[in-house]
Amino acid sequence: MRRVEVRRGGVTLSCLAGGAAGAPPVVLLHGLAGAAEELRPTAEALAPRHRVVVPDQRGHGRSTRRPADVSRRAYAADAAAVVEHLCGGRPAALVGQSMGGHTAMLVAAWYPRLVSRLVMLEAGVGGTAPGDEDYPARLGRWFASWPVPFADRESAAAHLGGTPTARALAADLDETPDGLRPRFDADVMEAAIAPVAAEARWAEWSSIAAPTLLVRGERGTVPADEDARMRAERPEVHHTVIAGAGHDAHLDAPAAWQALLASYLSS
């Protein structure tokens, strides 16, 4: 996998790209505060049979850190631009986790000619449960509470909980002169997730024609009633659960995730 860039509207999107030339394209979209690097193992597993592109989404990773626009339209248009510029003129399978899955869903609804398949890992239609409306602010406060700079990746991972997710976050910290810092700003993360929380996109979900796979972690966070309604409104979708995995199932159970994704994309 190599780094390439896509520029759109004053924003630079840094992407990992590689795989088999001329093969069916796949675009992988990480979640909030994530980065392309956490999906590198997934990309490498798919690379023998696919052209794979993994962008750092705006505000994340090595892409533009403080974009002026963090709307859902902006994120979806970025993903569409990645498909148009890096997928050889072919529609791509869009695979997204959490907020990246929400973005992939919107691309499938708003740019259907660009999407051959849709895979949503631990992602729903957005909105918030009653009483949970302040969760973007809570996330922003949590990111802002990190005691940065971290001295090393081991202490960072330990502070963040020692989980596979914590280790992935620590592995991608930026090396600065005074220590290790995240490749994102807490206020940008809060602003980016707020539009996801603001509206449940049931109309977009129901409009999607692309073949779709919903993947849940056994210990995931998508509410059961939301998952049930998604399946009821589109009964043709495929659905599977990764045993023992949580919200970051691609990190909790990478072998199971990679195997089921490869199987679905090749079916």
C-alpha positions as CSV (number, residue, x, y, z in Angstrom):
1,M,0.0,0.0,0.0
2,R,1.3,3.5,-0.9
3,R,0.2,7.0,0.0
4,V,-1.6,9.1,-2.6
5,E,-3.6,12.3,-2.3
6,V,-7.0,13.5,-3.6
7,R,-7.7,17.2,-3.4
8,R,-11.2,18.6,-3.3
9,G,-12.5,22.1,-2.3
10,G,-9.4,23.1,-0.4
11,V,-9.1,19.8,1.5
12,T,-6.4,17.2,0.9
13,L,-7.3,13.6,1.5
14,S,-4.4,11.3,2.2
15,C,-5.1,7.8,1.1
16,L,-3.6,4.3,1.2
17,A,-3.9,2.7,-2.2
18,G,-2.8,-0.6,-3.6
19,G,-3.9,-4.1,-4.6
20,A,-4.5,-5.8,-7.9
21,A,-4.5,-3.5,-10.9
22,G,-7.8,-3.6,-12.8
23,A,-9.5,-5.7,-10.0
24,P,-12.8,-4.7,-8.5
25,P,-12.3,-1.6,-6.4
26,V,-13.0,-1.4,-2.6
27,V,-13.0,1.8,-0.5
28,L,-12.6,1.4,3.2
29,L,-13.8,4.2,5.5
30,H,-12.7,4.4,9.2
31,G,-14.7,5.8,12.0
32,L,-14.5,8.9,14.2
33,A,-11.0,9.6,15.5
34,G,-9.7,6.7,13.4
35,A,-7.4,6.6,10.5
36,A,-6.5,4.6,7.4
37,E,-3.7,2.9,9.2
38,E,-6.1,0.9,11.4
39,L,-7.6,-0.5,8.3
40,R,-4.3,-1.4,6.6
41,P,-4.6,-5.1,7.7
42,T,-8.0,-5.3,6.1
43,A,-6.7,-3.6,3.0
44,E,-3.8,-6.0,2.7
45,A,-6.1,-9.0,3.2
46,L,-8.2,-7.8,0.3
47,A,-5.4,-6.6,-2.0
48,P,-4.7,-9.9,-3.8
49,R,-8.2,-9.8,-5.4
50,H,-9.2,-6.1,-5.2
51,R,-8.0,-2.6,-5.9
52,V,-8.2,-1.1,-2.4
53,V,-8.3,2.5,-1.3
54,V,-8.3,3.7,2.3
55,P,-8.6,7.5,2.9
56,D,-7.9,9.4,6.0
57,Q,-11.2,11.2,6.2
58,R,-11.1,15.0,6.5
59,G,-10.1,16.1,10.0
60,H,-8.3,12.8,10.6
61,G,-4.9,11.2,10.1
62,R,-2.7,12.8,7.4
63,S,-5.6,14.6,5.7
64,T,-6.5,18.3,6.3
65,R,-6.7,18.6,10.0
66,R,-9.1,21.5,10.5
67,P,-11.4,21.6,7.5
68,A,-14.0,24.4,7.4
69,D,-16.8,22.0,6.6
70,V,-17.5,18.8,8.6
71,S,-21.0,18.3,7.4
72,R,-22.3,14.9,6.3
73,R,-22.5,16.3,2.7
74,A,-18.8,17.1,2.8
75,Y,-17.7,13.7,4.1
76,A,-19.9,11.9,1.5
77,A,-18.6,14.1,-1.3
78,D,-15.0,13.3,-0.2
79,A,-15.7,9.6,-0.5
80,A,-17.3,10.1,-3.9
81,A,-14.3,12.0,-5.1
82,V,-12.0,9.2,-3.9
83,V,-14.0,6.7,-5.9
84,E,-14.0,8.9,-9.0
85,H,-10.2,9.7,-8.8
86,L,-8.7,6.4,-7.6
87,C,-11.0,3.5,-8.7
88,G,-10.3,3.5,-12.4
89,G,-13.7,4.8,-13.4
90,R,-15.6,1.9,-11.9
91,P,-18.1,1.8,-9.1
92,A,-16.6,0.6,-5.8
93,A,-17.7,-1.5,-2.9
94,L,-17.9,0.9,0.0
95,V,-17.0,-0.5,3.4
96,G,-17.3,1.7,6.5
97,Q,-17.1,1.3,10.2
98,S,-19.1,3.4,12.7
99,M,-19.2,7.0,11.3
100,G,-17.4,5.7,8.2
101,G,-20.3,3.3,7.7
102,H,-22.7,6.2,8.0
103,T,-20.7,8.1,5.4
104,A,-20.7,5.0,3.1
105,M,-24.5,4.7,3.5
106,L,-25.0,8.3,2.4
107,V,-22.7,7.9,-0.6
108,A,-24.8,4.8,-1.6
109,A,-27.9,7.0,-1.3
110,W,-26.6,10.2,-2.9
111,Y,-24.2,8.8,-5.5
112,P,-25.6,5.4,-6.4
113,R,-23.7,5.1,-9.7
114,L,-20.5,5.1,-7.7
115,V,-21.4,2.2,-5.4
116,S,-21.4,-1.5,-6.4
117,R,-21.9,-2.8,-2.8
118,L,-22.3,-1.4,0.7
119,V,-20.9,-2.9,3.9
120,M,-21.7,-1.2,7.2
121,L,-19.7,-2.5,10.2
122,E,-21.2,-1.4,13.5
123,A,-22.9,1.5,11.8
124,G,-26.5,2.7,11.8
125,V,-28.6,5.5,10.3
126,G,-27.6,8.2,12.9
127,G,-29.6,10.1,15.4
128,T,-29.6,9.7,19.1
129,A,-31.6,7.9,21.7
130,P,-33.8,10.0,24.1
131,G,-31.6,11.3,26.9
132,D,-28.3,10.8,24.9
133,E,-28.4,14.0,22.8
134,D,-25.2,15.3,24.4
135,Y,-23.0,12.5,23.3
136,P,-21.0,14.6,20.7
137,A,-20.1,16.9,23.6
138,R,-19.1,14.0,25.8
139,L,-16.9,12.6,23.1
140,G,-15.3,16.0,22.6
141,R,-14.6,16.3,26.3
142,W,-13.1,12.8,26.4
143,F,-10.7,13.5,23.5
144,A,-9.7,16.8,25.1
145,S,-9.0,15.1,28.4
146,W,-6.1,13.0,27.0
147,P,-2.9,13.9,28.8
148,V,-0.9,14.8,25.7
149,P,1.8,14.6,24.8
150,F,2.3,11.0,25.6
151,A,5.9,9.9,26.3
152,D,5.6,6.6,24.3
153,R,3.1,4.4,22.6
154,E,2.9,1.9,25.4
155,S,1.9,4.5,28.0
156,A,-0.6,6.0,25.5
157,A,-2.2,2.6,24.9
158,A,-2.4,1.9,28.6
159,H,-4.0,5.2,29.4
160,L,-6.6,4.7,26.6
161,G,-7.6,1.3,28.1
162,G,-5.2,-1.3,26.7
163,T,-7.7,-2.6,24.2
164,P,-7.1,-3.3,20.6
165,T,-8.7,0.0,19.8
166,A,-6.4,1.8,22.3
167,R,-3.4,0.1,20.7
168,A,-4.5,1.2,17.2
169,L,-4.9,4.8,18.4
170,A,-1.5,4.7,20.1
171,A,0.2,3.2,17.0
172,D,-0.9,6.1,14.8
173,L,0.0,9.0,17.2
174,D,2.1,11.7,15.6
175,E,5.7,12.1,16.7
176,T,6.1,15.8,17.6
177,P,9.1,17.5,19.2
178,D,7.6,17.3,22.6
179,G,6.1,13.8,22.4
180,L,3.3,11.8,20.8
181,R,0.0,13.6,20.0
182,P,-3.2,12.5,18.2
183,R,-3.6,13.3,14.5
184,F,-6.9,15.1,15.2
185,D,-8.3,17.9,17.3
186,A,-11.0,17.2,19.9
187,D,-13.2,20.1,18.8
188,V,-13.1,18.9,15.2
189,M,-14.2,15.4,16.3
190,E,-17.1,16.8,18.3
191,A,-18.2,19.0,15.3
192,A,-17.8,16.0,12.9
193,I,-20.0,13.6,14.9
194,A,-22.7,16.2,15.7
195,P,-24.4,16.0,12.3
196,V,-24.5,12.2,12.6
197,A,-26.2,12.5,15.9
198,A,-28.5,15.3,14.7
199,E,-30.6,13.2,12.3
200,A,-31.6,9.6,11.7
201,R,-31.3,9.1,7.9
202,W,-34.1,6.6,7.4
203,A,-35.0,8.1,4.0
204,E,-31.5,7.6,2.7
205,W,-31.3,4.1,4.1
206,S,-34.6,3.0,2.4
207,S,-33.5,4.5,-0.9
208,I,-30.3,2.4,-1.3
209,A,-30.4,-0.1,-4.2
210,A,-26.8,-1.4,-3.8
211,P,-26.5,-4.9,-2.3
212,T,-25.8,-4.4,1.4
213,L,-24.2,-6.3,4.3
214,L,-24.7,-5.2,7.9
215,V,-22.1,-6.5,10.2
216,R,-22.5,-6.2,14.0
217,G,-20.2,-7.0,16.8
218,E,-21.7,-9.4,19.4
219,R,-20.8,-6.7,22.0
220,G,-21.5,-3.8,19.6
221,T,-23.2,-0.5,20.2
222,V,-25.9,-0.3,17.5
223,P,-29.2,-0.3,19.3
224,A,-31.1,-3.5,18.8
225,D,-34.3,-1.7,17.8
226,E,-32.4,0.4,15.2
227,D,-30.8,-2.7,13.7
228,A,-34.2,-4.5,13.6
229,R,-35.8,-1.5,11.8
230,M,-33.0,-1.3,9.3
231,R,-33.5,-5.0,8.4
232,A,-37.3,-4.6,8.3
233,E,-37.1,-1.6,5.9
234,R,-34.7,-3.4,3.6
235,P,-35.4,-7.1,4.1
236,E,-33.1,-8.1,1.2
237,V,-29.9,-7.0,3.1
238,H,-27.5,-9.5,4.5
239,H,-26.7,-9.5,8.2
240,T,-24.1,-11.1,10.3
241,V,-22.6,-10.9,13.8
242,I,-18.9,-11.3,14.7
243,A,-18.7,-13.4,17.9
244,G,-17.0,-11.8,20.9
245,A,-16.4,-8.5,19.1
246,G,-17.3,-5.0,20.2
247,H,-17.9,-1.8,18.3
248,D,-14.4,-1.9,16.7
249,A,-14.9,-5.4,15.5
250,H,-12.2,-5.0,12.8
251,L,-9.7,-4.6,15.6
252,D,-11.2,-7.0,18.2
253,A,-11.5,-9.9,15.7
254,P,-9.5,-9.1,12.6
255,A,-9.3,-12.6,11.2
256,A,-13.0,-13.2,11.4
257,W,-13.8,-9.7,10.0
258,Q,-11.4,-10.0,7.1
259,A,-12.6,-13.5,6.2
260,L,-16.3,-12.5,6.1
261,L,-15.6,-9.4,4.2
262,A,-13.5,-11.2,1.6
263,S,-16.2,-13.8,1.2
264,Y,-19.0,-11.3,0.8
265,L,-17.1,-9.2,-1.7
266,S,-16.2,-12.2,-3.8
267,S,-19.7,-13.8,-3.8
